[in-house]
Every structure is written in C-alpha cells, then in structure tokens.
C-alpha cells in the first residue's frame, strides 16, 4: 500500500474519531430530554377493591415529578358501548407526590375502591355489569404547568346482586408521558359526594 493511500486512510480515521468524540460530547452535555413512563406491574382483586402495583421510570436527563393519579369507571353494555356516567376515585389520599431523578425508578402499591354505587339496568347482562376502567395521572411540565394524561387501563365486571368484582382485566399496562403537551396552571376543582360511602378513606389500609 502506497504512503499516500495509507495517509488518506489515517486522516479519515482521525477525523472519524474526532466526529465520534464530538458527537458523544454533544449528547452528554447539550442533548438533554424529558422522558418518563409508568407500567402497571401487578394487580389483585379483593372483593370490591383492586390492588395495583405501579412502577414509575424516569429515563430522561431532568428531575421529574408525578403529582397525583385517579381511576374512573364508565358504564359499558354488552356491545361494548359506553354510557355517559363516570365514577371517579381520586388517589390523592393514597398518593404521595413522586420525585424522580435522572434514571431513577419508583414502585408503589395502590388499593383502589371500585364499588358500583349506581346500577343502570340497561347495562346489566345476566347478573353482571361491565365497566371500562380509565387511569389518569398528573405530572409537572418543564414550565411548571400541570400536565394531565389518561388511558384505558382495562375492564372490570361486577356481580350485581353481590356487589363485588367478578373479573378485572388489564388491557394496557404502560404509558409514556408527553412533555410537549401544553398543560395548564390551574388544578381544576373537586368536591364531596352525597353518598358517605363514596368518600371513605381507603388509605388507612397499608399494602
């Protein structure tokens, strides 16, 4: 191999090394992103409650905060069509805000009441009534607004006469948060339900 060809190859290798080193420095010091996700890792039924295990993972380069979460049920008839009534269960009393540093994870258990307070006869099939279960979580955006994102977690089937859960199914167990969402500065509103059983604190039981 002539000296000119060898010198050309050596120069290309040297410039490639410089390029790779610069690229590594760029990703290490300049390219930083927000990336956080959650995964439902386990679930267990206890009469009219569901115990969920959830892992939160911060894969990004910044500290992130998950502020609150909630679970809701919507009526579903035998055709899978949703009714207009929703039942929401706020996890605030169970939910301690979670702060995760870069590449940190956190595992939590939540005991969630899924008791049917209203039974719509139009949605009863035999002795059962099914509901779509939705999850919603609130997280802090880079500009200090509050982001809110939800997804369908699965389905719950109740026994109408007994009032307990016959079956609980998780059909989507993971979600990735979108830090480019607009969010809002307000926190919304809340209130108490006229049925005293609705507002029972279920977090006196530690899992």
C-alpha positions as CSV (number, residue, x, y, z in Angstrom):
1,X,0.0,0.0,0.0
2,X,1.4,3.4,-1.0
3,X,2.1,6.1,1.5
4,X,-0.5,8.4,0.0
5,X,-3.3,5.8,0.4
6,X,-2.2,5.0,3.9
7,X,-2.1,8.7,4.9
8,X,-5.6,9.2,3.4
9,X,-6.9,6.3,5.4
10,X,-5.2,7.5,8.6
11,X,-6.6,11.0,8.1
12,X,-10.1,9.7,7.6
13,X,-9.8,7.5,10.7
14,X,-8.6,10.5,12.7
15,X,-11.5,12.7,11.5
16,X,-13.9,9.9,12.2
17,X,-12.6,9.7,15.8
18,X,-12.9,13.4,16.2
19,X,-16.5,13.3,14.9
20,X,-17.5,10.4,17.2
21,X,-15.9,12.2,20.2
22,X,-17.7,15.5,19.4
23,X,-21.0,13.6,18.9
24,X,-20.5,11.9,22.3
25,X,-19.8,15.3,24.0
26,X,-22.9,16.8,22.3
27,X,-25.2,14.0,23.7
28,X,-23.5,14.2,27.1
29,X,-23.6,17.9,27.6
30,X,-26.1,19.5,25.2
31,X,-28.7,17.0,24.2
32,X,-30.9,16.6,27.2
33,X,-34.6,15.5,27.2
34,X,-37.6,14.8,29.4
35,X,-38.7,11.2,29.3
36,X,-40.8,9.4,31.9
37,X,-43.2,6.4,31.8
38,X,-45.2,4.2,34.1
39,X,-46.0,0.5,34.0
40,X,-48.7,-1.4,35.9
41,X,-46.7,-4.5,37.0
42,X,-49.3,-6.4,39.1
43,X,-52.9,-6.4,40.1
44,X,-55.0,-8.3,42.7
45,X,-58.8,-8.3,43.4
46,X,-60.1,-8.1,47.0
47,X,-64.0,-8.1,46.9
48,X,-64.8,-4.5,45.6
49,X,-61.2,-3.3,45.6
50,X,-58.2,-3.7,43.3
51,X,-54.6,-3.5,44.4
52,X,-52.3,-2.2,41.7
53,X,-48.6,-2.3,41.6
54,X,-47.1,0.6,39.5
55,X,-43.5,1.3,38.5
56,X,-42.6,4.9,37.6
57,X,-39.4,5.3,35.5
58,X,-37.5,8.5,34.6
59,X,-35.4,7.7,31.5
60,X,-34.6,11.4,30.9
61,X,-31.9,13.8,32.0
62,X,-34.0,16.0,34.4
63,X,-35.7,15.6,37.7
64,X,-39.4,14.9,37.2
65,X,-42.5,14.9,39.5
66,X,-45.7,12.9,39.4
67,X,-48.3,14.9,41.3
68,X,-51.4,12.7,41.5
69,X,-53.5,10.0,39.9
70,X,-57.0,8.8,39.6
71,X,-59.1,5.8,38.4
72,X,-62.5,6.0,36.8
73,X,-65.2,3.6,35.6
74,X,-67.6,4.1,32.8
75,X,-70.7,2.0,32.1
76,X,-70.3,-0.5,29.3
77,X,-73.1,-2.6,27.8
78,X,-72.9,-6.0,26.1
79,X,-71.9,-4.3,22.8
80,X,-69.0,-2.5,24.4
81,X,-70.7,0.9,24.1
82,X,-70.0,3.4,26.8
83,X,-72.7,5.0,28.9
84,X,-72.5,8.6,29.9
85,X,-72.0,8.1,33.7
86,X,-68.5,8.0,35.1
87,X,-67.3,7.1,38.6
88,X,-64.1,8.7,39.7
89,X,-61.8,7.7,42.5
90,X,-59.1,10.2,43.4
91,X,-55.9,8.7,44.6
92,X,-54.8,11.9,46.4
93,X,-55.1,10.4,49.9
94,X,-53.1,7.4,48.8
95,X,-50.9,9.3,46.5
96,X,-47.7,10.9,47.8
97,X,-46.1,13.0,45.0
98,X,-43.2,11.1,43.5
99,X,-40.0,12.9,42.6
100,X,-37.6,11.0,40.4
101,X,-34.0,12.0,39.5
102,X,-32.5,11.0,36.1
103,X,-32.6,7.3,35.5
104,X,-34.4,6.6,38.8
105,X,-37.4,4.3,39.3
106,X,-40.0,4.0,42.0
107,X,-42.5,1.2,42.8
108,X,-45.8,1.9,44.6
109,X,-48.9,-0.1,45.6
110,X,-52.4,1.4,45.5
111,X,-55.6,0.0,47.0
112,X,-58.4,1.3,44.8
113,X,-62.1,1.0,45.6
114,X,-64.1,0.0,42.5
115,X,-67.6,-0.2,44.2
116,X,-70.6,0.4,41.9
117,X,-72.8,3.0,43.6
118,X,-75.3,3.2,40.7
119,X,-76.6,0.2,38.7
120,X,-78.1,1.1,35.3
121,X,-80.5,-1.7,34.4
122,X,-79.8,-1.1,30.7
123,X,-76.2,-2.3,31.1
124,X,-76.9,-5.5,33.1
125,X,-76.1,-8.8,31.4
126,X,-77.4,-11.7,33.5
127,X,-76.1,-10.9,37.0
128,X,-73.1,-8.9,35.8
129,X,-72.4,-5.3,34.7
130,X,-69.1,-4.3,33.0
131,X,-67.2,-1.1,33.1
132,X,-64.3,0.4,31.2
133,X,-61.6,1.4,33.7
134,X,-59.6,4.5,32.9
135,X,-56.4,5.9,34.6
136,X,-55.3,9.5,34.7
137,X,-52.1,10.9,36.1
138,X,-50.9,14.5,36.7
139,X,-47.2,15.5,36.3
140,X,-45.1,18.6,36.3
141,X,-44.1,20.1,33.0
142,X,-40.8,22.0,32.4
143,X,-42.6,25.4,32.5
144,X,-44.3,24.5,35.9
145,X,-47.7,23.8,34.3
146,X,-49.5,20.7,35.2
147,X,-49.8,18.0,32.5
148,X,-52.7,15.6,32.6
149,X,-52.9,12.4,30.6
150,X,-55.2,9.4,30.7
151,X,-55.5,6.0,29.1
152,X,-57.9,3.0,29.3
153,X,-56.4,0.6,31.8
154,X,-58.8,-2.3,31.2
155,X,-62.2,-3.6,32.2
156,X,-64.0,-4.6,35.5
157,X,-67.0,-6.8,35.7
158,X,-69.2,-6.7,38.9
159,X,-71.7,-9.1,40.2
160,X,-74.9,-7.1,40.5
161,X,-76.5,-8.9,43.5
162,X,-73.4,-9.5,45.5
163,X,-71.9,-6.1,44.6
164,X,-68.3,-7.5,44.4
165,X,-65.9,-7.8,41.5
166,X,-66.2,-10.9,39.3
167,X,-63.3,-10.1,37.0
168,X,-60.7,-7.4,36.5
169,X,-58.6,-7.3,33.3
170,X,-55.7,-5.1,32.4
171,X,-55.5,-4.5,28.7
172,X,-52.9,-1.6,28.7
173,X,-50.3,-1.6,31.4
174,X,-47.9,1.1,30.2
175,X,-47.9,4.8,29.3
176,X,-45.3,7.3,28.3
177,X,-45.8,10.9,29.3
178,X,-45.7,13.7,26.7
179,X,-43.7,16.6,28.0
180,X,-44.6,18.7,24.9
181,X,-48.2,19.0,25.9
182,X,-49.5,22.5,26.8
183,X,-50.8,21.6,30.3
184,X,-52.4,24.3,32.5
185,X,-51.6,26.4,35.5
186,X,-54.9,25.6,37.3
187,X,-55.6,22.5,39.3
188,X,-59.3,22.2,38.5
189,X,-62.0,21.7,41.1
190,X,-63.2,19.0,43.5
191,X,-66.0,18.4,46.0
192,X,-67.7,15.8,48.1
193,X,-70.2,13.2,47.0
194,X,-73.6,13.0,48.8
195,X,-73.1,9.3,49.4
196,X,-70.9,9.0,52.5
197,X,-69.5,5.6,51.3
198,X,-68.1,7.3,48.2
199,X,-65.6,9.4,50.3
200,X,-64.4,6.8,52.7
201,X,-60.7,7.0,53.1
202,X,-59.4,3.6,51.8
203,X,-55.8,4.5,52.6
204,X,-55.9,3.6,56.2
205,X,-55.0,0.1,55.0
206,X,-51.3,-0.1,54.1
207,X,-50.4,-2.6,51.5
